Amino acid sequence: MKGDFISLVIPAYKEAENLPLLYEQISDVMKGLSLEYEVIFVDDGSRDGSDEFLRTLAKKDPKVRAIIFARNYGQTAAMGAGIKHAIGNIIVPLDADLQNDPKDIPRLVAKLHEGYDIVSGWRKDRHDEFFRVFLSRIANRLIVRTTGVDIHDYGCTLKAYRSGIVKNIDFYGEIHRLIPVYASWQGAKITEIEVSHHPRKFGHSKYGFSRIGKLLLDLLVVKYFISYAQRPIYFFGWLGIISFAGGFFSFALALVLRFVYDISLILTPLPLLTALLFLAGLQLLSMGIIADMIIRTRGDKSRMIYTTKEMIGLDQNSF
């Protein structure tokens, strides 16, 4: 661990009561490690005084940086902003609600030095509502089955990353939970360890049912990228071929009914279905060709998905 520079990235939304305690816990743990570190708090458009606390803290402690969003953009955008500006060779995100324990950070970093690129936290003994834990387990199993990256707890924010791995990932949607999948796709070596999980002391969870739907859609995107990112024509092309095949079958069946059984085409939906399937096939092939052209001609992939109101302790020109 000697020689490491650790960047802690902490998205925060309406966590004014938790932030002072979290800062104290982090300070106690990091000072005990005798390592260089920084703490990047990203206020995601809070209106409860979180931004004021972070402004004061960043001006008082040179190891603390603060990014203040103009409005609420979501945890993925907040985490992406923090990671973008992190200067450490090891990046450790964690939640601001005090449910993650900073005391687990040294264990994550030590495990990273056993030759891994990502060490994921596993909240084996969770202190959340039963229904939330139940849905989380279903989501985790679905992700593992879809991607083949076997991690028990994708929803745990507390992870340790080598910066070269995580900085190459575009942050959008709810993709922060699927970082290990993208990293695995790039050849990263991943493991997990059990971490502590505490009940909430203040505030309430910001997770709702809408996140489940967003995660499922992002999972679909991940599956597409894993299999067809470099040649989207294969994905859309096969769908187009299947649609064309269905159109030919429908057309052949219509001819059989007309000339063998003397059934008027007007009495069946087959002509309309044939036309619909041919048009769908043509559209899918066109989409595949266009997607392939975009892949080969696109320029800068970077996307600004948030508006920053203020930064303290960070280079303003880097945005």
Summary of the structure (lengths in Angstrom):
residues: 319
radius of gyration: 24.8
end to end distance: 30.5
largest distance: 88.4
contacts: 1007
relative contact order: 0.14
helix: 51%
strand: 15%
